Structure formats: C-alpha cells, structure tokens
C-alpha cells in the first residue's frame, strides 16, 4: 500500500489541503474493499477445476500466442528496403554469434 499507491501523499497536487493520514485511510479502505469485493464476487474453484483450466485453456492459449509472436517476428524484415516472402514458413530467425554478449567458451573449456 505504501509503496504502490503513494502512501499518505495525495494523488494530485491541488489536494494538498487534506491531511496525509486521511489519504492513507482512504487508500487502505479502497484496497481492502476491492479485495473483499473480488473475493465475494468470484466463485471458489476446486483444485481439479484449476488444473483442468490450466491444461485445457491456459497452456494452449500460451502456446498459440508464443507461436504467433515467433512467426510474426521471424517474418519481419530487418530493414525497410528488404521485402519479406509471404510464402515463408514459420522458422526461427537465423542467429549469429555477433549478437551474443560473449564470443564463445573460454580458452581451454572448448
């Protein structure tokens, strides 16, 4: 509460006339009310329902999002003058050693 919502500081400078302890009480009240509201509004899931949701919904959505991002980023051209092939398959972008923070293994480790 103190870190993310500014604690006793007002949200806008023109509200400086309100004491800091009132701002802190208002912010604490709002956050606690939101927690209670969310807790009372949404149903409580059983462990098997959460696992089913994760395996059947979240993992496929995550994979499809990752693949669509990867395909989109691999088809982007590196400069404005190059034309990309619209028939190109989704493949990882070619990577060289130049963009790595090191040149390779140290002497004697290879």
C-alpha positions in Angstrom: 0.0 0.0 0.0 2.7 2.5 1.0 4.9 1.6 -2.0 2.5 1.4 -4.9 -0.3 3.9 -4.1 1.9 6.7 -2.7 1.1 6.1 1.0 0.0 9.3 2.7 0.7 11.5 -0.4 -2.3 12.9 -2.4 -2.8 11.7 -6.0 -2.8 15.3 -7.3 -1.1 18.4 -6.0 -4.2 20.6 -5.6 -5.5 18.1 -2.9 -2.6 19.0 -0.5 -5.1 20.5 2.0 -6.3 17.0 3.0 -4.1 15.5 5.8 -1.8 12.6 5.0 -3.4 10.2 7.5 -6.8 10.7 5.7 -5.2 9.8 2.4 -3.7 6.7 3.8 -7.0 5.7 5.4 -8.9 6.3 2.1 -6.3 4.2 0.1 -6.3 1.4 2.6 -10.1 1.3 2.6 -10.3 1.2 -1.2 -7.7 -1.6 -1.5 -9.4 -3.7 1.3 -12.8 -3.1 -0.3 -11.5 -4.2 -3.7 -10.1 -7.4 -2.2 -13.3 -8.2 -0.4 -15.4 -7.4 -3.5 -13.3 -9.7 -5.7 -13.3 -12.5 -3.1 -17.0 -12.3 -2.7 -17.8 -12.0 -6.4 -15.8 -14.8 -7.9 -16.5 -18.5 -7.1 -14.0 -20.6 -5.3 -12.5 -23.2 -7.6 -11.5 -26.7 -6.6 -8.0 -28.0 -7.3 -9.1 -30.3 -10.1 -11.0 -27.4 -11.8 -7.9 -25.2 -11.7 -5.8 -28.0 -13.1 -8.3 -28.5 -15.9 -8.4 -24.8 -16.7 -4.6 -24.7 -16.8 -4.2 -27.7 -19.1 -7.1 -27.2 -21.4 -7.2 -23.4 -21.6 -4.1 -21.6 -20.4 -1.4 -23.8 -21.9 -2.9 -23.9 -25.4 -3.5 -20.2 -25.4 0.0 -19.6 -24.2 1.5 -21.9 -26.9 -0.6 -20.3 -29.7 0.4 -16.8 -28.6 4.0 -17.8 -28.4 4.0 -19.4 -31.9 2.1 -16.4 -33.4 4.6 -14.0 -31.9 7.5 -16.1 -33.1 6.1 -16.4 -36.6 5.4 -12.7 -36.8 8.8 -11.7 -35.6 10.6 -14.2 -37.9 8.8 -12.8 -40.9 9.6 -9.2 -40.2 12.3 -7.8 -42.3 15.4 -6.4 -40.8 15.4 -3.2 -42.8 12.8 -1.2 -44.7 14.3 -1.9 -48.1 14.1 -5.7 -47.9 10.9 -7.5 -49.0 9.8 -10.5 -47.0 8.5 -13.6 -48.6 4.7 -14.0 -47.9 5.0 -17.7 -48.5 7.8 -18.2 -45.9 7.2 -20.8 -43.3 7.4 -20.1 -39.7 11.0 -20.8 -38.8 13.3 -19.4 -36.2 15.2 -16.3 -37.3 18.9 -17.1 -38.1 21.1 -16.2 -35.2 24.8 -15.4 -35.4 27.3 -15.2 -32.6 27.7 -11.4 -33.2 24.7 -10.5 -31.1 25.7 -12.6 -28.1 27.3 -10.9 -25.1 30.3 -13.2 -25.4 32.3 -14.7 -28.3 32.2 -18.3 -27.1 33.6 -20.6 -24.4 36.8 -19.5 -22.6 40.1 -20.9 -23.6 40.6 -24.5 -22.5 36.8 -25.1 -22.0 36.0 -26.0 -25.6 
